[in-house]
Amino acid sequence: MSTDYVAVVTGAASGIGRALADALHARGARLLLADIDADALTTTADRLGATAVTADVADPAAMETLAARAQGVSLVCLNAGIVGPSLGAVWDVPPDEWDRVFAVNVNGIVNGLRAFVPRLLAANARAHVLITASLAGLAVFPAGGAYGPSKHAVTAIAQHAAMALADTPVTVSMICPALVATGMSNEGIPPSVVAEDALKAVDDGNFALVPHEWHRAVTAQAERIVSGRAPTPPMPA
Ligand SMILES: NC(=O)c1ccc[n+]([C@@H]2O[C@H](COP(=O)([O-])OP(=O)(O)OC[C@H]3O[C@@H](n4cnc5c(N)ncnc54)[C@H](O)[C@@H]3O)[C@@H](O)[C@H]2O)c1
């Protein structure tokens, strides 16, 4: 990754998005940062000398406006996401909560792709889309409400996008972290570690970043499905 590039990060006011912004700033990127939390976004953007765009990723028009402002962008980090208040079984999640989690986590990624990909293809220059998925989008954990199902949609969307863009200058990666200590989780690894690993994956041309200790659990669940057995909760190695 050269130092002469423009990067966009959604969900940049906190957690993994803020850590991506920090890491990109350290690499010399010019940053366009987006978040729904205007005050927290301003704090981060001012600290990094970045442009702040208050935007709800669930709103297609807001993502169009963001993309239109991102001239010369070569890295788009579609990162914003939410857990939602209800963390029980899927039938315990009220319809409005289910819709909002999918609107942000799934439609947010699709809105980002719809707004940015045609512009990146028209520019016909090397560019990258980095999608923040989750381990919960590859392995099925008990409960968790709408979050896991939404993140499964995100990992599928990332794969669809990577295949569709295979013969273009635009590449796609997805990161699938386990727990990260952010506004979303009190436990986990530091977001700075996730951000550095994510940018390294982009540099190395890797499609997916999945924590090593969870590889076996992901493949074990797939093996149970194809052999017709009922799923069991995944465990790290
Ligand atoms: N923290 C974890 O354990 C973990 C693990 C795997 C994946 N993730 C994913 O990482 C991403 C970032 O989450 P985080 O852990 O940094 O959480 P976080 O809550 O610290 O940060 C999320 C940011 O997204 C913003 N945001 C929320 N809804 C938005 C919307 N509609 N439009 C624009 N911005 C919005 C929030 O204001 C916040 O600044 C999410 O997609 C999340 O699902 C998190």
The ligand as an ORCA input file, in Angstrom:
! r2SCAN-3c Opt
* xyz 0 1
  N     -16.142     -6.081     18.795
  C     -16.195     -7.347     18.395
  O     -16.037     -8.303     19.191
  C     -16.383     -7.650     16.920
  C     -16.077     -8.938     16.458
  C     -16.262     -9.236     15.104
  C     -16.725     -8.260     14.234
  N     -17.026     -7.014     14.726
  C     -17.528     -6.023     13.766
  O     -16.666     -4.905     13.747
  C     -17.384     -3.782     13.237
  C     -17.070     -2.581     14.100
  O     -17.604     -2.824     15.397
  P     -16.796     -2.470     16.718
  O     -16.571     -3.721     17.448
  O     -15.657     -1.603     16.390
  O     -17.948     -1.700     17.514
  P     -18.069     -0.205     18.017
  O     -19.441     -0.113     18.579
  O     -16.916      0.172     18.866
  O     -17.968      0.670     16.673
  C     -18.997      0.651     15.713
  C     -19.096      2.043     15.099
  O     -20.083      1.974     14.063
  C     -20.917      3.108     14.193
  N     -22.232      2.818     13.625
  C     -23.210      2.046     14.160
  N     -24.279      2.048     13.368
  C     -23.978      2.832     12.309
  C     -24.682      3.222     11.154
  N     -25.938      2.816     10.932
  N     -24.069      4.026     10.258
  C     -22.807      4.458     10.477
  N     -22.097      4.136     11.564
  C     -22.671      3.320     12.471
  C     -20.989      3.376     15.678
  O     -21.428      4.715     15.955
  C     -19.563      3.099     16.098
  O     -18.763      4.257     16.007
  C     -18.848     -4.192     13.217
  O     -19.239     -4.505     11.894
  C     -18.873     -5.426     14.088
  O     -19.929     -6.279     13.770
  C     -16.860     -6.685     16.029
*
